[in-house]
Amino acid sequence: MPPSRASAAPTPAPARDASAHEAPSEAARQDQDQGDQDRDQALEPDAVGAWDAYRRLHQLVDTEVARDLEQQSGLSMPDYEVLAALADMATPDSCIRVRRLAAHLHWAHSRLSRHLGRMEARGLIAREPCERDGRGDDVVLTAEGREAYDRATPGYRASVRRHFSGPLSTDQRSALVAIERTIRQTLAGRDAH
């Protein structure tokens, strides 16, 4: 015979969540504050459009110029950037250390070190003791690296002209330079603090 309902043990009432009636925690308040700040700092539609245009332009032009450079000279865009920086920075009275070159290129030190290793294996650059102070290695263009840079430069410039500067008016190019300068100065001011 089944047990009667009266003799069954009572079902315990569900436990109440005490936190449901408590004030929000500090973490919850911070999350809410962050959400308010994010809404306050949302990009205006024209800012979103400008950012998207910058990203597309950067990717599109870099891809086209890099493709031309690779086809015409066998150099990658990072190869060319390093060779150009070394050619630009070289002076008889200073050493070009990896850290200084990384800062010039705005690359991470580790990225540059790995890339220099690949370029050194191909004979484009060398790392030699700095004769001026004897404290570290100087990154230098080899004769082969200088020749590769000199051979690649006319095609590189023609590609930049074809894919970037040629379609723009003088005013448009000047506006881009002014925009870059404003952003660079803003970032430099933040880094100074």
N, C-alpha and C positions, 0 to 999 in steps of 0.2 A: 504494500500500500504506500503510495507516494506521501512524502511528508506534507503536512498541512502548511499553508502559508503562514499561519500564526507562529509556527515553531521555527521558521527559517530565520537565520541570523540577519539582523538589519544591515542594509548596505550602508557603508560609511559615507558621509557627505563628502563631496570633493573638497580637497584642500583649497583654501582661498589663497590667491596670489597676493601676498601682502604688498608687493611692489606696485600693484595696479593702482593703489591709492596714494602712493608716496610721491613726493616731488621728483621731478626728473633728475637723474644723476648728473654729475659734472660732465661726464663724457657725452651724455645726450645733449646737454646745453651747448657744449663745444661743437657737436655735429650740427646743431641747429644754427649756431652762429656762423659756421663755415658755409652752410647752405645759403644763409642770408648774404654773406660776402660774395659767394659765387654768383648769385643773382644780380648783385650790385655791380659786379665786374664783368657781366656778360658782354660779349662783343656786339657792337651795333652792326646792323646788316651791311653797311658800307665797309666796316672793318673786316667782317668775315669775307666779303668779296675781295678786298685788297689782299688779305692773307692768302686766300685761295689762288688769286692771280699770281702772287709772288711765288708760291710753291710750284704751280704749274710751269711758270716761266723758267724758274731755276732748273727744274727737272728736264724740261723740254730742250732748253738751250744746252745744258751740260751733256745730255745724251747725244745730241747731234754733233757737238764739237768733239766729244770724246770718240765718237764713231769715226769721224773724219781723221782725227789724230792717229788713232790706232791703224786705220787703213793706209794712211800716207807714210807713217814713220815707224810703226811698230811700238810706239810708246803709249802707255796708258796716261790718262789725265793726271793721276798722282805722280807718275814718273816725271811728266813735263813740269808739274808744279814744283817738285823738288829741284829739278835741274834749273828752272827759271829763278827760283829763290837763291840757289847757290851762286848763279851767275850774277844776280843782283847784289847779293850781300858781300861778295868776295872783295877784300881790300888787302893790300900788302901788309898792313899793320894790325890785323885782327884775326883771331881764330873763329871759325864757325863751329860752335859746339852743338850737339844734338838738342840740348835744352833751348838754346837761342833759335835754332832753326825751327823747332816745334812751335815756339811762340810766334815766330814770323809767319808760319803757315796756319796757325790756329789749329794745330793737330795735337792729339794726346801724345805724350812722350813715347808710350809703348807702341802706339800705331806707327809713329815715325821710325822708331828703332827697328821694328820688323820690316818696314818697307825699305829702309836703308840696307838692311841685310840682303834683301832680294836684288836691289840695284847694285850692290857691291859684287855679288856673285855674277852679275852680268857685265861687270867692268865699267859701269857708268859713273860710279863714285868710289872714293876710297876714304878710309879713316886712318889718319896718320897722327903721330904725336905732334902736338903744337910746339913749334920751335920757339915761339915767342915767350911762353912761360913754362913749358914742360909739365904742366899739371893735368893735361887731358888730351883727348883726341880731337883733331880738327877734321871736319867733314869737307872734302874737296872734290871738285869735278875732275875726273880723269880726262885725258885727251879724247878718249872715246866718248865720254859723257858730253864734253863740250861740242864735239862734232855732231853727236845725235841731237843735241839742243839746237845748234845752228841749222841743221838740216830740217828739223821739225818746225821751227819758228815761222817761216813764211806761210806754210800750209795752215798752221794753227791760227795765225792772224787772219788769213783769208776766210777760214771757217767762222771765226768770231764775227767778221764783217758780214758774211753771208747770212748767218743764223741770228745775229743779235744787233749789231750797230747799224748795219745797212738799212734795215726796214724802219729804223727810228729817225725822227727829225733831230736836229741839234737841240731843240728845246726839250724833247723827251729824254735825250741822253743826259742833258744838264739836270733835269728833274731827278733822274735815277741817282746821279752822283750826289745831289743834295739830300736825298732820302737816306742813302747809305751813310753819309757824314752825320746826319742827325741821329740815326740809330747808334752808330759807333760811339759818338760822344756821350749819348745817354748811358750806354752800357759801361763806358769807361768811367763815367761819374759814379755809377753804382759800385764798380769794383774798387774805387778809391776810398769808399766809406767802410 
